[in-house]
């Protein structure tokens, strides 16, 4: 049993050693301002000024094409001593433009809603290289599907085999040459470790459904998105965060990759999601983290079955 836990933890931390060093030294070729110019020009539902006004921060390192990975924190407006933390991620697939645009829309809401109860970390565009090429791609600049590249314990045994046998070498779903081989994947994994979210919301398109992975009873619907489990895949974020780390992981599949929901539809999804998080997070079990000293957190071994 001890060796199984050791293998699990080793797989989860594969990105913290030499793999990170390979990319962490890269300097972004584009500033936040330049990145916003490109994102805002590409997405008419966002626009350059909205991106600039979002107050995004560039994380360490850069993508293969020199783009910064950007995020923004929003503090709660309530007096809860230890607020629950929610991480919102858009655009893991670069050709799902609506998932990036709605992230910026909800960032504007977070900036104006003074009574919302959570500490949010928003990553509105997790695959800028895929978004910003002339014809947006699901994969990153190195041809890897980031949502099949997370370091899950089943990656070595199943990821490439599934790509070959089930997808028949579909280039849109190539999981990479190794788990967490991609800078964007490792950056997101580091964000999860650093931020220690109590829940994750990932936005995709175009299935038009609600998916869920994690320890709680799933939500049945957010607005016009109804629960329809899409399965668990080697290297997916739902597998990594929801199954392995036991973090409630909500996947919103918008119905169109380019067209945005109406304002009313977007508002209803947001309101239903906030309500579910408020009702359910107080009842969730602790995620797979433990504190070491005053400021360092690491993954802890799971309970023995």
Secondary structure as the mmCIF struct_conf table of DSSP 4:
data_model
#
loop_
_struct_conf.conf_type_id
_struct_conf.id
_struct_conf.beg_label_comp_id
_struct_conf.beg_label_asym_id
_struct_conf.beg_label_seq_id
_struct_conf.end_label_comp_id
_struct_conf.end_label_asym_id
_struct_conf.end_label_seq_id
HELX_RH_AL_P HELX_RH_AL_P1 UNK A 2 UNK A 12
TURN_TY1_P TURN_TY1_P1 UNK A 13 UNK A 13
HELX_RH_3T_P HELX_RH_3T_P1 UNK A 14 UNK A 16
TURN_TY1_P TURN_TY1_P2 UNK A 17 UNK A 17
HELX_RH_AL_P HELX_RH_AL_P2 UNK A 18 UNK A 24
TURN_TY1_P TURN_TY1_P3 UNK A 25 UNK A 25
HELX_LH_PP_P HELX_LH_PP_P1 UNK A 26 UNK A 28
BEND BEND1 UNK A 29 UNK A 30
HELX_RH_AL_P HELX_RH_AL_P3 UNK A 32 UNK A 42
TURN_TY1_P TURN_TY1_P4 UNK A 44 UNK A 46
HELX_RH_AL_P HELX_RH_AL_P4 UNK A 48 UNK A 53
TURN_TY1_P TURN_TY1_P5 UNK A 54 UNK A 55
STRN STRN1 UNK A 57 UNK A 58
BEND BEND2 UNK A 60 UNK A 61
TURN_TY1_P TURN_TY1_P6 UNK A 64 UNK A 65
BEND BEND3 UNK A 66 UNK A 66
HELX_LH_PP_P HELX_LH_PP_P2 UNK A 67 UNK A 69
STRN STRN2 UNK A 70 UNK A 74
BEND BEND4 UNK A 77 UNK A 78
BEND BEND5 UNK A 81 UNK A 82
STRN STRN3 UNK A 85 UNK A 90
BEND BEND6 UNK A 92 UNK A 93
TURN_TY1_P TURN_TY1_P7 UNK A 94 UNK A 95
HELX_RH_AL_P HELX_RH_AL_P5 UNK A 97 UNK A 112
TURN_TY1_P TURN_TY1_P8 UNK A 114 UNK A 115
STRN STRN4 UNK A 119 UNK A 123
BEND BEND7 UNK A 124 UNK A 124
BEND BEND8 UNK A 126 UNK A 126
HELX_RH_AL_P HELX_RH_AL_P6 UNK A 128 UNK A 132
BEND BEND9 UNK A 133 UNK A 135
BEND BEND10 UNK A 138 UNK A 139
TURN_TY1_P TURN_TY1_P9 UNK A 141 UNK A 142
BEND BEND11 UNK A 143 UNK A 143
HELX_RH_3T_P HELX_RH_3T_P2 UNK A 146 UNK A 148
BEND BEND12 UNK A 150 UNK A 150
TURN_TY1_P TURN_TY1_P10 UNK A 153 UNK A 154
HELX_RH_PI_P HELX_RH_PI_P1 UNK A 155 UNK A 159
HELX_RH_AL_P HELX_RH_AL_P7 UNK A 160 UNK A 165
TURN_TY1_P TURN_TY1_P11 UNK A 166 UNK A 166
BEND BEND13 UNK A 167 UNK A 169
HELX_RH_3T_P HELX_RH_3T_P3 UNK A 171 UNK A 173
BEND BEND14 UNK A 177 UNK A 178
TURN_TY1_P TURN_TY1_P12 UNK A 179 UNK A 180
BEND BEND15 UNK A 182 UNK A 182
HELX_RH_AL_P HELX_RH_AL_P8 UNK A 183 UNK A 195
BEND BEND16 UNK A 198 UNK A 198
STRN STRN5 UNK A 199 UNK A 205
BEND BEND17 UNK A 206 UNK A 207
STRN STRN6 UNK A 209 UNK A 213
BEND BEND18 UNK A 214 UNK A 216
HELX_LH_PP_P HELX_LH_PP_P3 UNK A 217 UNK A 219
BEND BEND19 UNK A 220 UNK A 220
STRN STRN7 UNK A 221 UNK A 222
TURN_TY1_P TURN_TY1_P13 UNK A 223 UNK A 224
STRN STRN8 UNK A 225 UNK A 226
STRN STRN9 UNK A 227 UNK A 227
TURN_TY1_P TURN_TY1_P14 UNK A 234 UNK A 235
HELX_RH_AL_P HELX_RH_AL_P9 UNK A 237 UNK A 237
HELX_RH_PI_P HELX_RH_PI_P2 UNK A 238 UNK A 244
BEND BEND20 UNK A 245 UNK A 245
STRN STRN10 UNK A 248 UNK A 254
BEND BEND21 UNK A 255 UNK A 255
BEND BEND22 UNK A 257 UNK A 259
HELX_LH_PP_P HELX_LH_PP_P4 UNK A 260 UNK A 262
HELX_RH_AL_P HELX_RH_AL_P10 UNK A 263 UNK A 280
HELX_RH_3T_P HELX_RH_3T_P4 UNK A 281 UNK A 283
BEND BEND23 UNK A 284 UNK A 284
HELX_LH_PP_P HELX_LH_PP_P5 UNK A 285 UNK A 286
BEND BEND24 UNK A 288 UNK A 288
STRN STRN11 UNK A 289 UNK A 292
TURN_TY1_P TURN_TY1_P15 UNK A 293 UNK A 295
STRN STRN12 UNK A 296 UNK A 299
HELX_LH_PP_P HELX_LH_PP_P6 UNK A 301 UNK A 304
#
